């Protein structure tokens, strides 16, 4: 039973780290784009376009990793349910 709890903990930590990494990446990307706009205001449109594409890719990767962590948690829940059902049938057969 302890390994199921540790699995849930790992899924939560994985989701949190994924979101922190995505937030840091988008923050650095936006910071660099704003610095570029401050240095050359006439290039703001090009910088914005070249910033949006990597930001969307970072968000997509973060959502993908979040779905993986969610599926991991749901798989653990299914394993817990199946394990308890097997235990109940084994106990009822032994009596």
N, C-alpha and C positions, 0 to 999 in steps of 0.2 A: 504494500500500500504506500510505502514511503516513496518508491520510485515514481508513482503516478503524481504525487505532490511535487516532486522535484522536476518532473516533466512540465507541469503547469508553470512552475517558477521559471524554468528555462524558456518557455514560450513567451511569458510576460517580459522577461529581461531581453529576449531577442527582439520583440516588438518595440520596446523602449529604445534600445540601441539603434534600431533601424530608423526610427523617427528622429532621434538626435543626430544621426549621421546625415540624414536628408536635410534637416533644418540647417545644419552647419554648412553643407554644400551649397544650398540655395542662398544662405546669408553671405557666404564668400563671393558667390557669383554676382549677387546684387550689389555688393560693396564695390567689386571691381568695375561693374558697369556704371555705377554712379561716379566713381573716380574718373573714369574715361569721359563721361558726359561733362564733368566739371572742367576737365582739361580742354576738351573740344566740344563745345555745345552744338556745333553744326552736325556732329556725327551721332547725335542722340537717337535718331531713328534707326540707324544701322546697329547701334549698340543694343537697343531695346530688342530688335529682331533676333540678334545673335545671342541675347540673354534668354529669351523666352524658350527657344528650342532646347538648350541643355537643362533649363529648369523643369520643363515638362518631362524630359527623360529621367531626371533625378526623382521627380514625384512618382513617375510610373514604376521605377525600381523600388521606391519605398512602399508603394501600395502592393507590389508583388511580394516583397518580403513580409509585409504585414499579413497578407493572405496566407503565406506559408506558415507563419506562426499561429494564425487562427486555425488552419487545418491541422496543425500539429496538436493543438489543444483539443480539437474535436476528435481526432483520432485517439488521443488518450482517453477521452470520455467514452468512446465506443469500446475501447479495450477494457476499460473498467466495467462497463455494462456487460460485456460478453464474459468477462472473468467471473463476475458475481453470478451470472446465469449458469455457468458451468459448475460453479461451486454448489449452487442450490440443487442442480440435478444430481450431482454426485452424492450429496448428503441425503437426498430423498431416495436414491437407489440403495444406499447402504442400510437404510432402516427397513 
